[in-house]
Amino acid sequence: MVTEAAATAAGDTDSRESQGGWAASPLFGGILASAVSARLDPTSGAPEGLTKAAEQGVLLSGQNLPAALSGVVRETDRAVLGGYSVILWWAVGLTLLAGLIAGLLVTAKAPSGDPGSR
């Protein structure tokens, strides 16, 4: 049986988690669009629809496309995957930075291992 306090606590946790996602989504979405756009600039001949889909992080399939577009789709997919790689490394860097800051902010001494000293 779930108590009302437990349900409220679970709801608060979900709320805090969604706030973190709400804050990170625009940041990483902007990074993705920027990284994909930078990689697509040298690609010539990409239709506007393919470019917009790639900037939103959509991988495209070369099936049922004219042969002339297969190279463009391949380059677009490379740009999207490169953008996701950039986001991954940004997330790793920010996580390491947060860990470093958290480690520097902890100023309390660790308790001694003697049971009698507590």
C-alpha positions in Angstrom: 0.0 0.0 0.0 1.4 3.4 -1.0 0.9 6.1 1.6 0.0 9.7 0.6 3.3 11.0 1.8 5.2 8.5 -0.3 3.1 9.4 -3.4 3.7 13.1 -2.7 7.5 12.4 -2.4 7.5 10.4 -5.6 5.7 13.2 -7.4 8.2 15.8 -6.1 11.1 13.6 -7.4 9.5 13.4 -10.9 8.9 17.1 -10.9 12.6 17.9 -10.1 13.8 15.4 -12.7 11.6 17.0 -15.4 12.8 20.5 -14.4 16.4 19.3 -15.1 15.3 17.9 -18.5 13.4 21.2 -19.2 16.6 23.2 -18.6 19.0 20.9 -20.5 16.8 20.3 -23.6 17.2 23.8 -25.1 20.9 23.9 -24.3 21.7 20.6 -26.0 19.2 21.2 -28.8 21.0 24.4 -29.6 24.3 22.7 -29.5 23.0 20.0 -31.8 21.6 22.4 -34.3 24.8 24.4 -34.3 27.1 21.4 -34.7 25.0 19.9 -37.5 24.7 23.3 -39.3 28.5 23.7 -39.2 29.0 20.3 -40.6 26.4 20.8 -43.4 27.7 24.1 -44.6 30.2 22.6 -46.9 27.6 20.1 -48.2 26.2 21.5 -51.4 23.0 20.3 -53.1 21.2 19.4 -49.9 17.5 20.3 -50.2 16.1 22.6 -47.5 13.9 19.9 -46.1 16.8 17.5 -45.5 18.8 20.3 -43.9 16.0 21.2 -41.5 15.5 17.5 -40.6 19.2 17.1 -39.9 19.3 20.2 -37.7 16.5 18.6 -35.6 18.6 15.5 -35.2 16.7 13.2 -37.6 18.7 10.4 -39.2 17.5 9.8 -42.8 17.2 6.6 -44.8 18.5 6.4 -48.3 15.7 4.0 -49.3 13.3 5.1 -52.0 15.4 8.2 -52.9 16.8 9.1 -56.2 20.5 8.0 -56.7 21.5 11.7 -56.9 20.4 12.3 -53.3 22.1 9.2 -51.8 25.4 11.0 -51.3 23.6 14.0 -49.8 21.7 11.8 -47.4 24.9 10.0 -46.4 26.6 13.4 -45.6 23.6 14.6 -43.7 23.6 11.5 -41.6 27.3 12.0 -40.8 26.6 15.5 -39.8 23.8 14.4 -37.5 25.9 11.7 -35.9 28.7 14.2 -35.5 26.3 16.6 -33.8 25.3 13.9 -31.3 28.9 13.2 -30.6 29.5 16.9 -29.8 26.5 16.8 -27.4 27.9 13.6 -25.7 31.2 15.3 -25.0 29.6 18.5 -23.8 27.5 16.4 -21.4 30.6 14.5 -20.2 32.5 17.8 -19.7 29.6 19.4 -17.8 29.2 16.3 -15.6 32.9 16.3 -14.7 32.8 20.1 -14.0 29.8 19.5 -11.7 31.6 16.7 -9.9 34.7 18.9 -9.5 32.6 21.8 -8.1 30.7 19.5 -5.8 34.0 18.1 -4.5 35.5 21.5 -3.9 32.3 22.6 -2.0 32.4 19.8 0.5 34.3 21.2 3.5 33.2 18.8 6.3 35.8 16.4 7.6 35.1 12.7 7.2 34.1 10.9 10.4 36.8 8.8 11.9 36.6 5.0 11.7 36.7 4.4 15.5 33.3 3.2 16.8 34.0 4.8 20.2 34.6 8.3 18.8 31.0 8.7 17.7 
